[in-house]
């Protein structure tokens, strides 16, 4: 039996890794998938990797920018941006907490190198994975999130919390917030 805390992808826990209060990032309201605008449903209400989904949506590969990291004996957490390689626009903000034990050394090392988006690493290394969608969120952007997305504070976008099982073990807790669709008009 593992002595690690259970992986849950709890919104407050994930945000609390990097922020004193949830409101420092934005205001979050849980939504049912039917309540999301169609474009956001396609982007968020699925059990696939967001790396692939945002690349398809934006017809561009994405790169990862790691903003902040927390390392412990059992976990690696990071606050990130995914940027389109075509023009460097931010298409997603994310917080990831990764349990290191379920991953082989090569996969772990590439993730810890912070050069490749997590989803791409898992796919390229052939890690058996399943994504469990846990929650969909309407997000009213706070100052920092607005800065990343280059929009005024108070604009609304959407995100999700999810859990990725690697080799049948809960390994990756995620908060993924996509840039507002109208910011690309």
Backbone torsions as a table, in degrees:
resi	resn	phi	psi	omega
1	UNK	NA	135.2	-176.9
2	UNK	-75.5	143.7	175.4
3	UNK	-93.4	1.8	179.0
4	UNK	-75.7	147.9	173.8
5	UNK	-63.6	149.0	-178.7
6	UNK	-64.4	142.6	175.8
7	UNK	-79.2	124.9	-175.6
8	UNK	-130.2	-18.9	-174.7
9	UNK	56.3	41.0	176.8
10	UNK	-71.3	130.7	-175.6
11	UNK	-54.7	-52.9	-176.8
12	UNK	-63.4	-38.5	179.8
13	UNK	-64.7	-46.7	-179.6
14	UNK	-64.2	-47.4	179.7
15	UNK	-64.1	-37.7	-179.6
16	UNK	-63.1	-16.8	175.7
17	UNK	-62.9	-33.8	-172.9
18	UNK	-123.9	-8.6	-177.0
19	UNK	-132.3	147.0	177.9
20	UNK	-69.4	-35.1	-178.5
21	UNK	-139.7	148.2	177.9
22	UNK	-55.1	-41.9	-177.6
23	UNK	-63.2	-16.8	176.6
24	UNK	-64.4	-27.4	178.3
25	UNK	-93.6	-43.6	-179.0
26	UNK	172.3	-177.9	175.2
27	UNK	-105.6	130.3	-172.5
28	UNK	-115.8	130.7	175.5
29	UNK	-127.2	121.7	-179.0
30	UNK	-69.4	139.3	-178.0
31	UNK	-130.3	151.9	171.7
32	UNK	-82.0	150.6	-176.3
33	UNK	-58.5	-31.2	179.2
34	UNK	-67.8	-20.2	-178.9
35	UNK	-87.3	-6.8	179.0
36	UNK	-84.7	142.3	171.9
37	UNK	-56.7	149.8	-172.6
38	UNK	-52.8	-42.9	-178.3
39	UNK	-61.6	-39.4	-179.9
40	UNK	-75.3	-32.1	174.5
41	UNK	-58.8	-46.3	179.8
42	UNK	-63.5	-36.9	-178.2
43	UNK	-75.5	-30.7	-167.7
44	UNK	-120.7	-31.9	-172.2
45	UNK	-89.7	69.1	-179.8
46	UNK	-154.8	175.7	180.0
47	UNK	-116.1	33.1	177.1
48	UNK	-104.7	176.5	177.7
49	UNK	-78.1	136.5	179.0
50	UNK	-67.6	-29.4	177.6
51	UNK	-54.5	-51.0	-179.5
52	UNK	-66.3	-42.8	-177.2
53	UNK	-62.6	-46.7	-178.9
54	UNK	-73.1	-30.4	174.9
55	UNK	-64.5	-42.8	177.1
56	UNK	-63.2	-46.5	-177.9
57	UNK	-60.1	-40.9	-173.8
58	UNK	-99.7	2.9	179.6
59	UNK	49.3	43.6	-179.4
60	UNK	-155.7	143.3	169.8
61	UNK	-63.9	159.3	176.9
62	UNK	-121.4	151.9	174.2
63	UNK	-115.7	159.8	179.8
64	UNK	-105.0	137.9	170.7
65	UNK	-118.3	115.8	180.0
66	UNK	-88.7	119.8	-176.3
67	UNK	-90.7	-36.2	-176.3
68	UNK	-158.9	147.0	-175.8
69	UNK	-133.9	144.5	170.0
70	UNK	-128.8	125.8	178.4
71	UNK	-118.2	137.8	173.6
72	UNK	-135.9	-179.2	-178.1
73	UNK	-59.3	-37.5	-173.4
74	UNK	-110.8	-16.5	-174.2
75	UNK	-130.4	153.9	171.3
76	UNK	-129.1	121.6	-179.5
77	UNK	-120.5	145.3	176.8
78	UNK	-149.9	149.4	173.5
79	UNK	-105.1	126.5	-170.2
80	UNK	-136.2	164.8	166.5
81	UNK	-123.4	141.4	166.8
82	UNK	-102.4	130.3	-179.0
83	UNK	-119.4	140.7	172.2
84	UNK	-65.0	134.3	177.0
85	UNK	-73.9	-20.6	-178.9
86	UNK	-66.3	-34.6	-177.3
87	UNK	-147.6	5.7	178.4
88	UNK	68.2	13.0	175.5
89	UNK	-68.8	140.4	177.2
90	UNK	-75.3	127.4	178.8
91	UNK	-112.2	-14.9	-180.0
92	UNK	-158.3	141.6	169.6
93	UNK	-107.5	143.8	179.0
94	UNK	-151.3	155.9	169.9
95	UNK	-126.1	130.4	-176.5
96	UNK	-127.1	134.4	168.3
97	UNK	-123.4	120.4	-171.9
98	UNK	-115.7	125.3	170.6
99	UNK	-78.7	126.4	-173.5
100	UNK	-78.8	-30.3	-172.3
101	UNK	-58.7	-39.9	-176.6
102	UNK	-71.5	-4.0	-174.8
103	UNK	-108.1	144.6	176.5
104	UNK	-72.9	166.1	-173.8
105	UNK	-60.4	-42.4	-178.1
106	UNK	-63.9	-42.8	178.7
107	UNK	-65.0	-47.1	178.2
108	UNK	-56.7	-47.8	-177.2
109	UNK	-61.4	-40.2	-179.9
110	UNK	-69.1	-38.6	176.0
111	UNK	-62.3	-46.4	-178.1
112	UNK	-68.4	-17.8	176.2
113	UNK	-69.0	-21.2	175.2
114	UNK	63.5	29.4	-178.9
115	UNK	-107.2	-18.1	-173.0
116	UNK	-128.9	138.6	176.5
117	UNK	-55.8	143.2	-175.9
118	UNK	-53.2	-48.6	-178.8
119	UNK	-57.6	-41.6	179.5
120	UNK	-63.9	-41.3	179.4
121	UNK	-61.5	-47.5	-178.2
122	UNK	-62.2	-41.1	179.3
123	UNK	-65.4	-49.3	-176.9
124	UNK	-63.6	-30.9	-179.7
125	UNK	-89.4	1.5	176.9
126	UNK	64.3	29.2	179.4
127	UNK	-69.4	125.6	175.8
128	UNK	-64.2	120.7	-173.4
129	UNK	-143.3	152.8	174.1
130	UNK	-140.1	134.3	-179.7
131	UNK	-102.0	125.4	177.4
132	UNK	-107.7	114.8	176.3
133	UNK	-74.3	125.5	-177.3
134	UNK	-107.4	-34.0	-178.6
135	UNK	-161.5	147.6	174.3
136	UNK	-113.3	139.3	-170.8
137	UNK	-131.7	135.8	165.4
138	UNK	-88.0	131.0	-174.6
139	UNK	-121.5	119.6	170.8
140	UNK	-91.8	114.0	-169.0
141	UNK	-69.6	131.4	170.0
142	UNK	-81.4	-176.1	-173.7
143	UNK	-60.6	-45.7	-176.6
144	UNK	-67.5	-45.3	178.8
145	UNK	-62.7	-40.1	177.4
146	UNK	-62.1	-39.4	178.4
147	UNK	-62.1	-45.6	-179.5
148	UNK	-61.6	-41.0	-177.1
149	UNK	-87.2	-4.2	-179.3
150	UNK	57.3	51.9	178.9
151	UNK	-136.1	161.6	176.3
152	UNK	-68.9	145.1	174.3
153	UNK	-55.8	146.6	179.9
154	UNK	96.0	-12.6	175.8
155	UNK	-66.2	154.1	-176.4
156	UNK	-107.5	138.9	170.9
157	UNK	-142.3	-165.5	-175.1
158	UNK	-139.1	157.7	179.4
159	UNK	-151.9	-175.8	179.3
160	UNK	-148.3	155.7	166.7
161	UNK	-110.5	142.1	-177.3
162	UNK	-151.4	162.8	179.0
163	UNK	-128.9	128.5	177.2
164	UNK	-105.0	126.5	173.7
165	UNK	-92.6	128.1	176.5
166	UNK	-115.2	123.8	-178.0
167	UNK	52.6	44.0	177.2
168	UNK	68.9	11.8	176.8
169	UNK	-116.7	139.5	175.2
170	UNK	-65.5	116.8	-170.9
171	UNK	-124.6	-29.8	-172.3
172	UNK	-130.9	120.6	175.0
173	UNK	-101.1	134.1	-172.3
174	UNK	-132.3	140.1	161.0
175	UNK	-119.8	121.0	-178.3
176	UNK	-126.6	122.4	-179.2
177	UNK	-121.6	122.6	-178.5
178	UNK	-89.1	150.7	175.9
179	UNK	-62.3	145.2	178.3
180	UNK	-56.6	134.8	-178.0
181	UNK	-58.9	-37.4	-176.7
182	UNK	-74.6	-7.8	176.9
183	UNK	-76.9	-5.7	179.6
184	UNK	-107.9	10.3	-178.3
185	UNK	-68.5	NA	NA
